[in-house]
Amino acid sequence: MKNVAIKLYMMIVQVLGFVFGRFPVQQKVVMLISFPENPAAILREMEKSHFTPETIVFYDPRLNVDGMARNFMRSLPKTNGNLIRLMFHLSTAKVVVTDNYFPELAGVTWRDSMECVQIWHANGALKKFGWEDKAAQKRSDSDKKRFQAVYKTFSKIVVGSDEMGELFKRSFLVDDSRLMKLGVPRTDYYFDEVALEQNRSAGLAKYGVKDKKVLLYAPTYRDEELAETKLHLDVAAMKAKFAGKYQLLLKLHPSMLADLPKQNDDFCVYVEKETELETLLPMVDVLITDYSSIPFEFAFFQKPMIFFAYDLDAYDNSRGLADGYLEEIPGTLCRTTAEVIAAIEEPTMDAGVVQAFSARWNKYSDGVSSKRFVTFLQEEMERE
């Protein structure tokens, strides 16, 4: 039934794309987004630069986009009820900006005067995606055909490093000509000392942290756990060891459909999974994660990282980890809570390793990436 529903949906998308592909291209920007940070950085810079073309943002309904609002833009949830609007605007926009895989892109009739720019939602990757994702290789031929049809729509792909560029080339089957080495817009924030300190102070106050260090546990999602929530870190053991000295923040991946039971004690605090990561990181002393892209941003702070990869072998078999994952991670690998506790008690951060990791993966992200991207948008809107 699911495959039938997908085929029917894509037929409707193709028909709408064909019809609206006969309409003239308009001087507007359309954003199709699943994460807020990159689009928000771009919109702020557009306003700052007084570059305010008509802009329509279609967003994942799970996102809180209130802070993204600008007087030159409209925002609409990406729902079935807005499918006709979505396909009309995608089919008639001078520039489409997207931060993920969206099947509707395959239904657009792309013309020479149009651009589809992939800004992605992370500035690095420790797990495989696109064609390198092992799960994708097990999908049906029709699914694979749809995946590649979407990847072909990316006329430009923004990268923050040569390493990420190589991953995009393999994952989307594109060549160097499509890569734009502009840096990742969301990383501009990490060069703004005022904003970092404001968020640090606000975060400590919000979560009631006083005279303690902050641990953040932020694992990525597992396909089999999207509809349910399992916490593999033993919070009770962590509390028995660190209560009074540390505060533990728990943050799930936004793709998780279920929530954790609210934790409200003097050690463990549940963070709403829609909370923007950038508001948390300035107050974090030790990051605990796994295969997430968070380390690429946390590396700006030059602080310890622990990689709690309790299912490393299983995850590598099902999805695939980045080549050389064990050599790449700039922190301690742990498979059990006991090992995590030991790593916190005796941190072994090598500042040189973290610095080299950041320099390699954030090569083109220097604090003005959003400005370069907006300059690109301006040039595209002026192009005949």
C-alpha positions as a Markdown table, in Angstrom:
| # | Residue | x | y | z |
|---|---|---|---|---|
| 1 | Met | 0.0 | 0.0 | 0.0 |
| 2 | Lys | 2.8 | 2.4 | 0.8 |
| 3 | Asn | 4.4 | 1.9 | -2.6 |
| 4 | Val | 1.1 | 2.5 | -4.3 |
| 5 | Ala | 0.5 | 5.7 | -2.3 |
| 6 | Ile | 4.0 | 6.9 | -3.3 |
| 7 | Lys | 3.5 | 6.2 | -7.0 |
| 8 | Leu | 0.1 | 8.0 | -6.9 |
| 9 | Tyr | 1.6 | 11.0 | -5.1 |
| 10 | Met | 4.4 | 11.2 | -7.6 |
| 11 | Met | 2.0 | 11.0 | -10.5 |
| 12 | Ile | 0.1 | 14.0 | -9.1 |
| 13 | Val | 3.4 | 15.8 | -8.6 |
| 14 | Gln | 4.5 | 15.1 | -12.2 |
| 15 | Val | 1.1 | 16.4 | -13.6 |
| 16 | Leu | 1.3 | 19.6 | -11.6 |
| 17 | Gly | 4.9 | 20.1 | -12.6 |
| 18 | Phe | 4.0 | 19.7 | -16.2 |
| 19 | Val | 1.1 | 22.1 | -16.0 |
| 20 | Phe | 2.9 | 24.8 | -14.0 |
| 21 | Gly | 6.1 | 24.3 | -16.1 |
| 22 | Arg | 4.2 | 26.2 | -18.9 |
| 23 | Phe | 3.9 | 29.3 | -16.7 |
| 24 | Pro | 6.6 | 32.0 | -16.9 |
| 25 | Val | 9.5 | 32.0 | -14.5 |
| 26 | Gln | 9.1 | 34.8 | -11.9 |
| 27 | Gln | 11.7 | 36.9 | -9.9 |
| 28 | Lys | 11.3 | 35.0 | -6.7 |
| 29 | Val | 13.2 | 32.7 | -4.3 |
| 30 | Val | 11.5 | 29.6 | -3.0 |
| 31 | Met | 13.0 | 27.7 | 0.0 |
| 32 | Leu | 12.1 | 24.1 | 0.8 |
| 33 | Ile | 13.4 | 23.3 | 4.2 |
| 34 | Ser | 13.6 | 20.6 | 6.9 |
| 35 | Phe | 16.0 | 22.3 | 9.3 |
| 36 | Pro | 15.9 | 26.0 | 10.4 |
| 37 | Glu | 19.6 | 27.1 | 10.8 |
| 38 | Asn | 20.9 | 27.5 | 7.3 |
| 39 | Pro | 17.7 | 29.2 | 5.9 |
| 40 | Ala | 17.5 | 31.5 | 8.9 |
| 41 | Ala | 21.1 | 32.6 | 8.4 |
| 42 | Ile | 20.4 | 33.3 | 4.8 |
| 43 | Leu | 17.2 | 35.2 | 5.5 |
| 44 | Arg | 19.0 | 37.4 | 8.1 |
| 45 | Glu | 21.7 | 38.3 | 5.6 |
| 46 | Met | 19.1 | 39.0 | 2.9 |
| 47 | Glu | 17.4 | 41.5 | 5.2 |
| 48 | Lys | 20.8 | 43.0 | 6.3 |
| 49 | Ser | 21.9 | 43.4 | 2.7 |
| 50 | His | 18.5 | 44.9 | 1.6 |
| 51 | Phe | 18.1 | 42.1 | -0.9 |
| 52 | Thr | 14.4 | 41.4 | -0.5 |
| 53 | Pro | 12.9 | 39.6 | -3.5 |
| 54 | Glu | 9.6 | 37.8 | -3.1 |
| 55 | Thr | 10.5 | 34.7 | -1.0 |
| 56 | Ile | 8.3 | 31.8 | -0.2 |
| 57 | Val | 9.4 | 29.3 | 2.4 |
| 58 | Phe | 7.8 | 25.8 | 2.6 |
| 59 | Tyr | 8.8 | 24.2 | 5.8 |
| 60 | Asp | 8.5 | 20.8 | 7.6 |
| 61 | Pro | 5.4 | 21.2 | 9.8 |
| 62 | Arg | 7.5 | 20.0 | 12.8 |
| 63 | Leu | 9.6 | 23.1 | 12.7 |
| 64 | Asn | 9.0 | 26.3 | 14.6 |
| 65 | Val | 9.7 | 29.0 | 12.1 |
| 66 | Asp | 8.5 | 32.0 | 14.1 |
| 67 | Gly | 12.0 | 33.4 | 14.4 |
| 68 | Met | 12.5 | 33.1 | 10.7 |
| 69 | Ala | 9.8 | 35.6 | 9.7 |
| 70 | Arg | 10.7 | 38.6 | 7.5 |
| 71 | Asn | 8.5 | 41.2 | 5.9 |
| 72 | Phe | 9.5 | 40.1 | 2.4 |
| 73 | Met | 8.7 | 36.4 | 2.8 |
| 74 | Arg | 5.8 | 34.1 | 3.2 |
| 75 | Ser | 6.0 | 30.8 | 5.0 |
| 76 | Leu | 3.8 | 27.8 | 4.4 |
| 77 | Pro | 3.9 | 24.3 | 6.0 |
| 78 | Lys | 4.8 | 21.6 | 3.5 |
| 79 | Thr | 1.6 | 19.6 | 3.7 |
| 80 | Asn | -0.6 | 17.7 | 1.2 |
| 81 | Gly | -3.0 | 20.6 | 1.5 |
| 82 | Asn | -0.4 | 23.0 | 0.1 |
| 83 | Leu | 0.9 | 20.7 | -2.6 |
| 84 | Ile | -0.6 | 22.7 | -5.5 |
| 85 | Arg | 0.9 | 25.9 | -4.1 |
| 86 | Leu | 4.2 | 24.1 | -3.6 |
| 87 | Met | 4.4 | 22.8 | -7.1 |
| 88 | Phe | 3.4 | 26.2 | -8.6 |
| 89 | His | 6.1 | 28.1 | -6.7 |
| 90 | Leu | 8.8 | 25.5 | -7.3 |
| 91 | Ser | 7.9 | 25.5 | -11.0 |
| 92 | Thr | 8.0 | 29.2 | -11.4 |
| 93 | Ala | 10.8 | 30.4 | -9.2 |
| 94 | Lys | 14.0 | 31.9 | -10.5 |
| 95 | Val | 15.9 | 30.2 | -7.6 |
| 96 | Val | 14.9 | 27.2 | -5.5 |
| 97 | Val | 16.9 | 26.7 | -2.3 |
| 98 | Thr | 16.6 | 23.3 | -0.5 |
| 99 | Asp | 18.3 | 21.7 | 2.5 |
| 100 | Asn | 17.4 | 18.1 | 2.1 |
| 101 | Tyr | 16.0 | 15.4 | -0.2 |
| 102 | Phe | 12.5 | 16.3 | -1.4 |
| 103 | Pro | 10.8 | 14.1 | -4.0 |
| 104 | Glu | 8.7 | 17.0 | -5.3 |
| 105 | Leu | 11.8 | 18.4 | -7.0 |
| 106 | Ala | 11.8 | 15.6 | -9.4 |
| 107 | Gly | 8.4 | 16.8 | -10.8 |
| 108 | Val | 9.5 | 20.3 | -11.7 |
| 109 | Thr | 10.1 | 21.2 | -15.3 |
| 110 | Trp | 13.5 | 22.9 | -14.9 |
| 111 | Arg | 14.3 | 25.6 | -17.4 |
| 112 | Asp | 17.7 | 27.2 | -18.2 |
| 113 | Ser | 16.9 | 30.4 | -16.4 |
| 114 | Met | 16.2 | 28.5 | -13.1 |
| 115 | Glu | 18.5 | 27.2 | -10.4 |
| 116 | Cys | 18.0 | 24.6 | -7.7 |
| 117 | Val | 20.6 | 25.1 | -5.0 |
| 118 | Gln | 21.3 | 22.4 | -2.3 |
| 119 | Ile | 22.5 | 24.0 | 0.9 |
| 120 | Trp | 22.1 | 20.8 | 2.9 |
| 121 | His | 21.5 | 20.8 | 6.7 |
| 122 | Ala | 24.9 | 19.9 | 8.0 |
| 123 | Asn | 28.5 | 21.0 | 7.4 |
| 124 | Gly | 30.0 | 17.5 | 7.7 |
| 125 | Ala | 29.0 | 13.8 | 7.8 |
| 126 | Leu | 30.1 | 10.9 | 9.9 |
| 127 | Lys | 27.4 | 8.6 | 8.4 |
| 128 | Lys | 26.7 | 7.8 | 4.7 |
| 129 | Phe | 23.9 | 9.4 | 2.8 |
| 130 | Gly | 22.5 | 9.5 | -0.7 |
| 131 | Trp | 23.8 | 6.8 | -2.9 |
| 132 | Glu | 26.4 | 5.8 | -0.3 |
| 133 | Asp | 23.7 | 5.0 | 2.3 |
| 134 | Lys | 23.5 | 1.2 | 2.4 |
| 135 | Ala | 19.8 | 1.3 | 3.1 |
| 136 | Ala | 19.3 | 3.1 | -0.3 |
| 137 | Gln | 20.9 | 0.3 | -2.1 |
| 138 | Lys | 18.2 | -2.1 | -0.8 |
| 139 | Arg | 15.3 | 0.0 | -2.1 |
| 140 | Ser | 13.3 | -0.8 | -5.2 |
| 141 | Asp | 14.3 | 0.2 | -8.7 |
| 142 | Ser | 11.5 | 2.8 | -8.8 |
| 143 | Asp | 12.7 | 4.3 | -5.5 |
| 144 | Lys | 16.3 | 4.5 | -6.9 |
| 145 | Lys | 15.0 | 6.1 | -10.1 |
| 146 | Arg | 13.2 | 8.7 | -8.0 |
| 147 | Phe | 16.3 | 9.3 | -5.8 |
| 148 | Gln | 18.5 | 10.0 | -8.8 |
| 149 | Ala | 15.8 | 12.2 | -10.4 |
| 150 | Val | 15.9 | 14.4 | -7.3 |
| 151 | Tyr | 19.7 | 14.5 | -7.1 |
| 152 | Lys | 19.9 | 15.6 | -10.8 |
| 153 | Thr | 17.9 | 18.7 | -10.0 |
| 154 | Phe | 20.7 | 20.1 | -7.8 |
| 155 | Ser | 22.4 | 22.6 | -10.2 |
| 156 | Lys | 24.6 | 23.9 | -7.4 |
| 157 | Ile | 25.6 | 22.5 | -4.0 |
| 158 | Val | 27.0 | 24.6 | -1.2 |
| 159 | Val | 30.0 | 23.2 | 0.6 |
| 160 | Gly | 32.1 | 24.2 | 3.6 |
| 161 | Ser | 35.0 | 22.0 | 2.9 |
| 162 | Asp | 36.7 | 19.9 | 0.2 |
| 163 | Glu | 35.9 | 16.8 | 2.2 |
| 164 | Met | 32.2 | 17.5 | 2.2 |
| 165 | Gly | 32.4 | 18.3 | -1.5 |
| 166 | Glu | 33.9 | 14.8 | -2.1 |
| 167 | Leu | 31.0 | 13.2 | -0.1 |
| 168 | Phe | 28.4 | 15.1 | -2.2 |
| 169 | Lys | 30.1 | 14.0 | -5.4 |
| 170 | Arg | 29.8 | 10.4 | -4.4 |
| 171 | Ser | 26.4 | 10.6 | -2.6 |
| 172 | Phe | 24.6 | 12.6 | -5.4 |
| 173 | Leu | 26.7 | 11.5 | -8.4 |
| 174 | Val | 27.7 | 15.0 | -9.3 |
| 175 | Asp | 30.9 | 16.6 | -10.5 |
| 176 | Asp | 33.1 | 19.5 | -9.3 |
| 177 | Ser | 31.3 | 22.0 | -11.6 |
| 178 | Arg | 28.2 | 21.9 | -9.3 |
| 179 | Leu | 30.1 | 22.6 | -6.0 |
| 180 | Met | 30.1 | 26.1 | -4.6 |
| 181 | Lys | 32.8 | 26.6 | -2.0 |
| 182 | Leu | 31.1 | 29.4 | -0.2 |
| 183 | Gly | 31.1 | 28.0 | 3.4 |
| 184 | Val | 28.0 | 26.9 | 5.3 |
| 185 | Pro | 25.7 | 29.8 | 6.2 |
| 186 | Arg | 24.7 | 28.4 | 9.6 |
| 187 | Thr | 28.4 | 28.5 | 10.8 |
| 188 | Asp | 28.6 | 32.4 | 10.6 |
| 189 | Tyr | 27.0 | 32.3 | 14.1 |
| 190 | Tyr | 30.1 | 30.7 | 15.6 |
| 191 | Phe | 32.1 | 33.8 | 14.8 |
| 192 | Asp | 29.7 | 36.2 | 16.5 |
| 193 | Glu | 31.0 | 36.4 | 20.1 |
| 194 | Val | 28.1 | 38.6 | 21.3 |
| 195 | Ala | 25.4 | 36.2 | 20.1 |
| 196 | Leu | 27.3 | 33.2 | 21.5 |
| 197 | Glu | 27.5 | 34.9 | 25.0 |
| 198 | Gln | 23.9 | 35.9 | 24.9 |
| 199 | Asn | 22.8 | 32.3 | 24.1 |
| 200 | Arg | 25.1 | 30.9 | 26.7 |
| 201 | Ser | 23.7 | 33.1 | 29.4 |
| 202 | Ala | 20.1 | 32.6 | 28.3 |
| 203 | Gly | 20.6 | 28.8 | 28.1 |
| 204 | Leu | 22.1 | 28.5 | 31.6 |
| 205 | Ala | 19.2 | 30.5 | 33.0 |
| 206 | Lys | 16.5 | 28.6 | 31.1 |
| 207 | Tyr | 17.8 | 25.2 | 32.2 |
| 208 | Gly | 18.6 | 26.3 | 35.7 |
| 209 | Val | 22.3 | 25.6 | 35.5 |
| 210 | Lys | 24.2 | 27.1 | 38.4 |
| 211 | Asp | 27.8 | 26.3 | 39.4 |
| 212 | Lys | 27.8 | 23.2 | 37.3 |
| 213 | Lys | 29.3 | 22.0 | 34.0 |
| 214 | Val | 27.0 | 21.0 | 31.2 |
| 215 | Leu | 26.9 | 17.7 | 29.4 |
| 216 | Leu | 24.8 | 17.5 | 26.2 |
| 217 | Tyr | 23.7 | 14.0 | 24.9 |
| 218 | Ala | 22.4 | 14.5 | 21.4 |
| 219 | Pro | 22.3 | 11.2 | 19.4 |
| 220 | Thr | 21.3 | 10.9 | 15.8 |
| 221 | Tyr | 18.2 | 9.0 | 14.8 |
| 222 | Arg | 17.9 | 5.3 | 14.0 |
| 223 | Asp | 15.4 | 4.3 | 11.2 |
| 224 | Glu | 13.9 | 1.6 | 13.4 |
| 225 | Glu | 13.3 | 4.1 | 16.3 |
| 226 | Leu | 11.7 | 7.0 | 14.4 |
| 227 | Ala | 8.3 | 6.3 | 15.8 |
| 228 | Glu | 9.4 | 5.4 | 19.3 |
| 229 | Thr | 12.0 | 6.7 | 21.7 |
| 230 | Lys | 14.7 | 4.6 | 23.3 |
| 231 | Leu | 17.4 | 6.1 | 25.5 |
| 232 | His | 20.5 | 3.9 | 25.6 |
| 233 | Leu | 22.5 | 6.1 | 27.9 |
| 234 | Asp | 22.0 | 5.0 | 31.5 |
| 235 | Val | 20.9 | 8.3 | 33.1 |
| 236 | Ala | 20.6 | 6.8 | 36.5 |
| 237 | Ala | 24.2 | 5.7 | 36.5 |
| 238 | Met | 25.3 | 9.1 | 35.2 |
| 239 | Lys | 23.3 | 10.9 | 37.9 |
| 240 | Ala | 24.8 | 8.7 | 40.7 |
| 241 | Lys | 28.3 | 9.6 | 39.5 |
| 242 | Phe | 27.9 | 13.2 | 38.5 |
| 243 | Ala | 25.0 | 14.8 | 40.3 |
| 244 | Gly | 26.0 | 18.1 | 41.9 |
| 245 | Lys | 28.9 | 18.6 | 39.5 |
| 246 | Tyr | 27.3 | 18.3 | 36.1 |
| 247 | Gln | 23.9 | 19.0 | 34.5 |
| 248 | Leu | 22.9 | 16.6 | 31.7 |
| 249 | Leu | 20.8 | 17.9 | 28.8 |
| 250 | Leu | 19.1 | 15.3 | 26.6 |
| 251 | Lys | 18.2 | 16.3 | 23.0 |
| 252 | Leu | 16.7 | 13.9 | 20.5 |
| 253 | His | 17.0 | 14.3 | 16.7 |
| 254 | Pro | 14.2 | 16.4 | 15.2 |
| 255 | Ser | 13.2 | 13.5 | 13.0 |
| 256 | Met | 12.0 | 11.4 | 16.0 |
| 257 | Leu | 8.2 | 11.4 | 16.1 |
| 258 | Ala | 7.9 | 10.5 | 19.8 |
| 259 | Asp | 9.2 | 12.4 | 22.8 |
| 260 | Leu | 11.0 | 11.3 | 25.9 |
| 261 | Pro | 9.2 | 11.6 | 29.2 |
| 262 | Lys | 10.0 | 15.0 | 30.6 |
| 263 | Gln | 12.9 | 14.9 | 32.9 |
| 264 | Asn | 12.9 | 17.7 | 35.5 |
| 265 | Asp | 15.3 | 17.0 | 38.3 |
| 266 | Asp | 18.6 | 18.6 | 39.5 |
| 267 | Phe | 20.7 | 16.5 | 37.1 |
| 268 | Cys | 18.8 | 15.6 | 33.9 |
| 269 | Val | 16.8 | 18.0 | 31.8 |
| 270 | Tyr | 14.9 | 17.1 | 28.6 |
| 271 | Val | 15.4 | 19.6 | 25.8 |
| 272 | Glu | 12.6 | 20.0 | 23.3 |
| 273 | Lys | 13.9 | 18.3 | 20.2 |
| 274 | Glu | 12.8 | 21.2 | 18.0 |
| 275 | Thr | 15.2 | 23.5 | 20.0 |
| 276 | Glu | 17.9 | 24.9 | 17.7 |
| 277 | Leu | 21.2 | 23.3 | 18.3 |
| 278 | Glu | 23.1 | 26.6 | 18.1 |
| 279 | Thr | 21.3 | 27.9 | 21.2 |
| 280 | Leu | 22.6 | 25.0 | 23.2 |
| 281 | Leu | 26.2 | 24.6 | 22.2 |
| 282 | Pro | 27.7 | 27.8 | 23.7 |
| 283 | Met | 26.9 | 26.5 | 27.2 |
| 284 | Val | 28.0 | 22.9 | 26.7 |
| 285 | Asp | 31.3 | 21.7 | 28.3 |
| 286 | Val | 31.3 | 18.1 | 27.0 |
| 287 | Leu | 29.4 | 16.8 | 24.0 |
| 288 | Ile | 28.1 | 13.2 | 23.9 |
| 289 | Thr | 26.9 | 12.1 | 20.5 |
| 290 | Asp | 27.5 | 9.3 | 18.0 |
| 291 | Tyr | 27.2 | 9.6 | 14.2 |
| 292 | Ser | 25.6 | 13.0 | 14.2 |
| 293 | Ser | 26.9 | 16.1 | 12.4 |
| 294 | Ile | 27.0 | 18.1 | 15.6 |
| 295 | Pro | 30.8 | 17.6 | 16.1 |
| 296 | Phe | 31.5 | 19.7 | 13.0 |
| 297 | Glu | 30.0 | 22.7 | 14.7 |
| 298 | Phe | 31.0 | 21.9 | 18.3 |
| 299 | Ala | 34.6 | 21.8 | 17.1 |
| 300 | Phe | 34.5 | 25.6 | 16.8 |
| 301 | Phe | 34.5 | 25.6 | 20.7 |
| 302 | Gln | 37.6 | 23.4 | 21.1 |
| 303 | Lys | 36.0 | 21.4 | 23.9 |
| 304 | Pro | 35.9 | 17.6 | 24.6 |
| 305 | Met | 33.7 | 15.2 | 22.6 |
| 306 | Ile | 32.6 | 11.7 | 23.5 |
| 307 | Phe | 31.2 | 9.3 | 20.8 |
| 308 | Phe | 28.8 | 6.9 | 22.4 |
| 309 | Ala | 28.5 | 4.4 | 19.6 |
| 310 | Tyr | 26.8 | 1.5 | 21.4 |
| 311 | Asp | 25.5 | 0.1 | 18.1 |
| 312 | Leu | 28.5 | 0.9 | 15.9 |
| 313 | Asp | 28.7 | -2.4 | 14.0 |
| 314 | Ala | 24.9 | -2.7 | 13.5 |
| 315 | Tyr | 24.6 | 1.0 | 12.4 |
| 316 | Asp | 27.5 | 0.5 | 9.9 |
| 317 | Asn | 25.9 | -2.6 | 8.5 |
| 318 | Ser | 22.4 | -1.0 | 8.1 |
| 319 | Arg | 23.2 | 2.6 | 7.1 |
| 320 | Gly | 27.0 | 2.9 | 6.7 |
| 321 | Leu | 29.5 | 5.0 | 8.6 |
| 322 | Ala | 31.9 | 7.4 | 6.9 |
| 323 | Asp | 35.1 | 5.7 | 5.7 |
| 324 | Gly | 37.6 | 5.9 | 8.5 |
| 325 | Tyr | 35.0 | 6.8 | 11.1 |
| 326 | Leu | 37.2 | 5.6 | 14.0 |
| 327 | Glu | 40.1 | 7.6 | 12.8 |
| 328 | Glu | 38.1 | 10.6 | 11.9 |
| 329 | Ile | 36.2 | 11.3 | 15.2 |
| 330 | Pro | 38.0 | 13.9 | 17.4 |
| 331 | Gly | 37.2 | 12.3 | 20.7 |
| 332 | Thr | 36.9 | 9.2 | 22.8 |
| 333 | Leu | 34.9 | 6.2 | 21.4 |
| 334 | Cys | 32.6 | 4.5 | 24.0 |
| 335 | Arg | 30.3 | 1.6 | 23.6 |
| 336 | Thr | 28.8 | 1.5 | 27.2 |
| 337 | Thr | 27.6 | 4.0 | 29.7 |
| 338 | Ala | 30.4 | 2.9 | 32.0 |
| 339 | Glu | 32.9 | 3.9 | 29.3 |
| 340 | Val | 31.2 | 7.3 | 28.9 |
| 341 | Ile | 31.4 | 7.9 | 32.7 |
| 342 | Ala | 35.2 | 7.0 | 32.6 |
| 343 | Ala | 35.7 | 9.4 | 29.6 |
| 344 | Ile | 34.0 | 12.2 | 31.5 |
| 345 | Glu | 36.0 | 11.6 | 34.7 |
| 346 | Glu | 39.3 | 11.6 | 32.8 |
| 347 | Pro | 39.0 | 13.7 | 29.7 |
| 348 | Thr | 41.7 | 13.0 | 27.1 |
| 349 | Met | 40.9 | 15.8 | 24.5 |
| 350 | Asp | 43.8 | 16.4 | 22.1 |
| 351 | Ala | 43.4 | 20.1 | 21.3 |
| 352 | Gly | 45.5 | 19.6 | 18.1 |
| 353 | Val | 43.3 | 16.9 | 16.9 |
| 354 | Val | 40.1 | 18.9 | 17.4 |
| 355 | Gln | 41.6 | 22.0 | 15.8 |
| 356 | Ala | 42.7 | 20.0 | 12.8 |
| 357 | Phe | 39.3 | 18.4 | 12.5 |
| 358 | Ser | 37.6 | 21.8 | 12.5 |
| 359 | Ala | 40.1 | 23.3 | 10.1 |
| 360 | Arg | 39.6 | 20.5 | 7.6 |
| 361 | Trp | 35.8 | 20.3 | 7.7 |
| 362 | Asn | 35.1 | 24.0 | 8.2 |
| 363 | Lys | 37.7 | 25.2 | 5.6 |
| 364 | Tyr | 35.5 | 27.7 | 3.8 |
| 365 | Ser | 33.3 | 28.6 | 6.8 |
| 366 | Asp | 34.9 | 31.8 | 8.0 |
| 367 | Gly | 32.0 | 33.9 | 9.3 |
| 368 | Val | 30.8 | 35.5 | 6.0 |
| 369 | Ser | 29.3 | 32.4 | 4.3 |
| 370 | Ser | 25.8 | 33.8 | 4.3 |
| 371 | Lys | 27.0 | 37.0 | 2.7 |
| 372 | Arg | 28.7 | 35.1 | -0.1 |
| 373 | Phe | 25.5 | 33.1 | -0.6 |
| 374 | Val | 23.3 | 36.2 | -0.8 |
| 375 | Thr | 25.7 | 37.7 | -3.3 |
| 376 | Phe | 25.2 | 34.5 | -5.4 |
| 377 | Leu | 21.4 | 34.9 | -5.1 |
| 378 | Gln | 21.6 | 38.5 | -6.3 |
| 379 | Glu | 23.6 | 37.5 | -9.3 |
| 380 | Glu | 21.2 | 34.7 | -10.2 |
| 381 | Met | 18.2 | 37.0 | -9.9 |
| 382 | Glu | 19.9 | 39.4 | -12.3 |
| 383 | Arg | 20.9 | 36.8 | -14.8 |
| 384 | Glu | 18.8 | 36.6 | -17.9 |
